[in-house]
């Protein structure tokens, strides 16, 4: 697949996501998001880019993750 075809396919896939919130970032921009949510970057070989990726968690995030852990454990238990 040519880079241009890959870029178009990725863009169309992302645009088809229900409830998606597109975020366009330029050099020096920063976006904060809950990393457990699905994210997709459209990477093209003809543009220079650099990404720093890190996370931080506040108390709300820790509470949310604990709920996820409990739900996963219950699902595993039901699956037996």
N, C-alpha and C positions, 0 to 999 in steps of 0.2 A: 504494500500500500504506500502510495506517495505521501510525503508529509502534508501536502495540501488536502488530500483525501482523508487522512487521519484527523486533521484539524476539523474539517467539516463534520465528520462522523461524531467526533467528541462533542462538538458544539450542538449538533442536533440531539444527541443523547441527553445532554444536560438540559436543553430547553424543553424536553419532553417530560422531565421529572415533575410530578404533581407537587405543588406547594414550594417549589424551589425558589430560593432567594439568590439571584445572581449577584456576585460581588466582583467588580473589576478593580484590580490593584495596579498601581504604578510604582515606579522606584520610590522608595521611602515610605510607602503606605503600610498600614498595619491593620489586620483584621483579627478580632477576637471571636471565637466560636466554641461551642461545646464539641470537642473532638470526637465524642462518641456518636455525634451525628455524622451522616455520610457526607463526604466532601469529594469534589472532583476538580482537578486542575487541568486546564487545557494547555499543554506544553507543546510549543512549536520550535523546531530546530533553528529557525532563522532569526529568532530573537534571543538576545543575551538575557539571562535571568539568574537570580540567586535567591534562594529561599532559606530563611531561618525558621525553624519550626520548634516550638517549645510549648509547654502548657503550665497552667497554674490552676489550683483548685481552692475555692473558698468553701465555707461550711455548707452552703446550699449544694455545691457539687458533691461533696462527700456524702451528704444525706441521699442525694439522687443515686450515686453509685451503690450505696448500701441497698437501696431498693432494687436496683438491677441485680445485684448479687443474690438477694433473697429470691427474686423471681426466677433466676436461672437455677438456683438450688431446688426450688419447688418443682420446676419443669423437669429437672433430671430425676427427682424422686418419683414423679408421676410416670415417667418413661420406664422406670424400674430397672 
